[in-house]
C-alpha cells in the first residue's frame, strides 16, 4: 500500500503588528501524551517565511547560542524572516525524545509577518479536512 502520511497539511499563519507567540515547544515532554490522532510526537518543524519583515517578527530560540550576536535577539539564536527562506528544526529526536533546547518564540511583529508551518510526526497523520482515506485516494 501507499506510504503513511507523516506530515500534517501546511498551516498558514499571519502575525499582525504587535502580535507575539510566547515561548513554546512543538513537541511534548512525553511522547505518550501527544494526541495520537495527530500522528504522535512532532519530530520536525518546517517554517517557510512568506514575506520580508523589515522590523520585528524574529523567530527566537532562547536556549540556543547565537550564530551571530544580534541586539534584537539578546544573545540567543534568532532568525530574521525573509521571503522564501525556510527554517527546519527538530523538536524531538528520531526516537521521539523531547529536546528542551528548541523552545522558540515569535518576537513582537512591528511589520506584518506571514509563515507556512509543516509538522512531521512519528506516526501516521490522518487525512486533512476530515476526509476519509478512500476519498483522499481518489484525489
C-alpha positions in Angstrom: 0.0 0.0 0.0 1.0 3.7 -0.1 3.5 5.0 2.4 1.9 6.5 5.5 1.5 10.3 5.6 3.8 11.6 8.3 3.4 15.3 7.6 0.4 17.5 8.6 -1.1 19.7 5.9 0.6 23.1 5.8 -0.8 25.8 8.1 -0.5 29.4 7.0 -0.2 31.9 9.9 -0.4 35.7 9.9 1.1 37.8 12.6 -0.3 41.4 12.8 1.7 44.4 14.0 2.4 43.9 17.7 1.4 40.2 17.8 3.8 37.7 19.5 3.9 34.0 20.0 5.1 33.2 23.5 8.0 30.8 24.1 6.8 27.2 23.4 7.7 23.7 22.2 6.4 21.9 19.2 6.9 18.5 20.8 5.7 17.1 24.1 7.9 16.2 27.0 6.4 12.7 27.0 5.6 11.3 23.6 2.9 9.2 25.2 0.8 12.4 26.0 0.9 13.6 22.4 -2.5 13.4 20.7 -2.4 10.1 18.8 -5.0 11.3 16.4 -2.4 13.8 15.1 0.3 11.4 14.3 2.2 11.1 17.6 5.3 13.1 18.6 6.3 16.0 16.5 9.8 15.2 15.1 10.4 18.1 12.8 9.1 21.6 12.1 9.5 23.4 8.8 8.7 27.2 8.8 8.7 29.0 5.4 8.7 32.7 5.6 6.2 34.1 3.1 7.1 37.8 3.2 10.1 40.0 4.1 9.8 41.5 7.5 11.9 44.6 7.9 11.2 45.3 11.6 10.5 42.8 14.4 9.0 39.3 13.9 12.2 37.4 14.6 11.9 33.7 15.4 14.0 33.3 18.6 15.4 30.2 20.2 16.1 31.4 23.7 18.0 28.3 24.8 20.4 28.2 21.8 23.5 30.4 21.5 23.5 32.9 18.7 25.0 32.3 15.3 25.9 36.0 15.3 25.3 38.5 18.1 22.1 40.4 17.4 20.8 43.3 19.5 17.3 42.2 18.8 18.0 38.6 19.8 19.5 39.3 23.2 22.3 36.8 22.8 20.3 33.8 21.6 19.8 32.3 18.2 17.4 34.4 16.1 16.2 34.2 12.5 15.0 37.2 10.6 12.1 36.5 8.3 12.9 36.8 4.6 10.6 35.8 1.9 11.3 32.3 0.6 13.7 31.3 3.4 12.9 28.1 5.3 13.8 27.1 8.8 13.9 23.4 9.7 14.4 22.3 13.3 13.8 19.2 15.3 11.7 19.4 18.5 12.4 15.7 19.2 14.9 13.2 18.0 14.1 10.3 15.7 13.1 8.2 18.7 10.6 10.8 19.8 12.7 12.1 22.7 11.8 15.7 23.6 14.6 18.3 23.1 14.5 21.0 25.7 16.8 23.2 23.7 14.4 24.0 20.9 12.0 26.2 22.9 11.2 29.1 20.5 9.0 32.1 20.1 7.8 34.7 17.6 9.1 38.0 18.8 6.8 41.1 18.5 5.9 41.9 15.0 6.4 45.5 14.0 5.6 44.8 10.4 3.1 42.1 9.3 4.6 38.6 9.1 3.3 35.5 7.2 4.6 32.0 7.6 3.7 28.5 6.5 4.3 25.7 9.0 4.5 22.0 8.4 5.0 19.4 11.1 6.4 15.9 10.6 5.2 13.4 13.1 6.5 10.0 14.3 3.3 8.1 13.2 0.6 8.2 10.5 -1.2 11.5 10.3 -4.9 11.3 9.5 -6.2 12.8 6.2 -6.7 16.6 6.3 -10.0 18.4 6.4 -11.9 15.3 7.8 -11.5 13.4 4.5 -11.7 9.6 4.7 -8.8 7.5 3.4 -10.8 6.3 0.4 -11.9 9.9 -0.5 -8.3 11.1 -0.3 -7.1 8.2 -2.5 -9.4 9.5 -5.3 -8.0 13.0 -5.3 
